[in-house]
Amino acid sequence: MLQVYLVRHGETQWNAARRIQGQSDSPLTAKGEHQAHLVARRVSTVGITHVITSDLGRTRHTAQIIGTACGCTVINDQRLRELHMGVLEGRLIDHLTPQEEQWRKQMVDGTPAGRIPQGESMEELCERMRAALESCLMLPAGSKPLIVSHGIALECLISSVLGLPAYAERRLRLRNCSLSRLDHQQSPWLAPGWIVENAGDITHLEMPA
């Protein structure tokens, strides 16, 4: 059985300001760095062998903190980037026009083929995220990889394992530095292949500093 851990990056300045990031970038806040250290402490005892991250700055910073705690080199993978939010990247959510808010909602409300102008569809996001996950099956036997990615990207990936279409309504809450796990296994009680062991665990974030 292969266990793959999933971590969303720590809080960023744009997260705190409610500014749309997508594939644009923003540095971690002090809180975000603290979150990264807490999740790093959580996973440092489970035997992580590979830390694989989106190549955006907020994920690489989070991944480096985790990699140091686990004694792993960080590997960048562009396929793990966040959904490209097109013309809305960098915009404050509270300042969107009605038309822009309609574009944004198409990415969360189950609209088939929804796409923000100059952005990416959920189907395109799902395709590259699943490809990155499947690549973990090529790691040496006994590997235990950890992926650092983004909120919408990880929600889309987990939903796809559950058999939902890429454009399905968003129903998972993955907070900054939440921890999830996908297992690849054969079980008499579950469908073969990838299964969701847990999603969105934040118990480590409630620990004292």
N, C-alpha and C positions, 0 to 999 in steps of 0.2 A: 504494500500500500504506500502511495506517495501522499504526503501531507504538504500542502502549500498554504503558507500564512499570508494574509493580505492586510496591509496597513495603509490607511489614508494619511496623507501628510499632516503636519502640525498646522495650527492656525497661522494665517498670514495677515499682513496689514490690510489687504483687500478683503479677506474674509470678515475682519472686524468692521470694516467700513461698508460692508454689503455692496461691494463692487464686483462685477462679473469678471472672472479671470479667464476661463477657457484655457487656451494655450499661450496667453500672455502670462506674465509672471509678477510675483510680489514676494518680498522676503518674509520669513517667519517672524512673528512677534516674539517677545520674551515668553509669553504664555505658550506659543507654539513650540519653542525650543524646550520648554519644561515638559510639555506633553510628549515630545519625542524622546526625552530622557526616561520618562515613565514607561512608555511602551518598550523602549530598549531594555530596561531592567526586567520587564515582564517576559520578554522572549529570550533573554540571555541564557536562560537555564533549560531551554527546550531542544538545544542541539542544532540551531540554524547553521546550514552549510553554505548557503548562497544568499546574498542580498541583491535583488534585481529591481531597478527603479526606472521610472519615467525620467527622461533627461531634462525635465524642467527644474529650475533652481529650487523651488520649494520642496519637491520630492527628493532631490539629490541631497539637500541639507538634512532632511529627516532621515534618509537612508544612511548617510555617513555616520550620524549619531548611533543608529542601530548597528551598522556594520562594525563600528569600533567596539561596542559592547559585546558583540558576538564573535569578534575576531575574524570578520569576513571582509574580503575586498568587495566593493560596490560595483555592480555591472549596470551600465546604462542601456535602456531599451526604449527607443522612440515610440514603439507600439503602445506603450503604457501611458502615453500622454492623455490629458483630459480631452473631453469633447471640444472640438473647435467651435466657438460660439460666434464666429463671423463678426458682423458689424456691431454686435453688442459687447464685445470684449472691451474692458476698461470702463464700461458705463455703470453708474450707480443704479441699483435695482429700483430705488425709490424715485428716480428721476426719469424712468422710461416713459415714452409716449404710449397711448393706448395701442397703437400698431406694434410698437416694439415689445410691449408686454404680451401681446398675442403671439408674437414670434417666440418669445421666451417660454410661454406656457405650452407651446406645441412640443417642447422637449421633455415635458413632465406629465402631460395629461392623457397620454395614450393616442395622440394623433398619428395615424400611419403616414410615413414619408415626411414627417415634420422636419423642417430645416430652417435655420436662421440664415438670411442672405449672407453669402460668402462663407458660410459655415459648413458643418459636417452633419450628416444624418446619424441617427442612432444605429442604423444597420451598419454603417461604415465603422462606427466606434466599436460595435460588438464584434465585427469581423476581426479587427486587429487585436482587440483584447483577448479573444478566444485563441488566436494564433500565438500570442505571447504565453498564455496559460499552457497550451499544448506543447510548447517548446520545453516546458519543465519536465515532460516525460522523457526527454532525451538526456537529462542529467544522469551522472553515474548512479548506480544502485546505492541505496542508503542515503541519498541526498534529502535534505529538508530545506527547500527554498522559502524565502520570504520576499514578497512583492510589495513595493511601495508605489502607490498610484494616487488616484484622485476620486472625489466623491461620486460624480456621475459615472465615471468609467468603471469603478468597482461595483457600483450598484447594478449597472448594465451587465457586467460579467456574472455576478451572482445570480441575477434574474435569469440569465440565459441558461445557467446550470439547472435552474428550477424548471426550465422548459417554457419560459415566457418569451414572447416576441421581443425583439430589441426595443420596439417603440412602446412597450407596455407602460401603463401608469407607474410612476415611481412610488413604491410603497416601502422601501427600505431606508432607514435613517442610519447613515454611516458618519458619525461625528469625526472631527479631527483626531487623528491618532487612535481611532477605534481599531480593534483587532478582529479579523474574521479568519476562517479556515475552510479550505476546500480539500477534500480527499479524493484520490483516484483509487477505486477498489472494486472488488467483486464480492457481493454480499447476497445471501439467500433472501434477504428481506428488502433490498433496495435495488433500483435499476443499476445495471453495471456502468462503470465509468465514474464520472465526476459526481460527487454529492456534497451538499453543504453541511459541514459539521457545526459551524456557528457563524453568526454574522453580527457585526456592530458591537462587540463586547467593549465596554468602557470601564469595567471594574478597576482596572489598574490606574485610571485617571482620577479615581476617587481616593487613591492612597495618599498619605501625607508626603510632603516633599522630603 
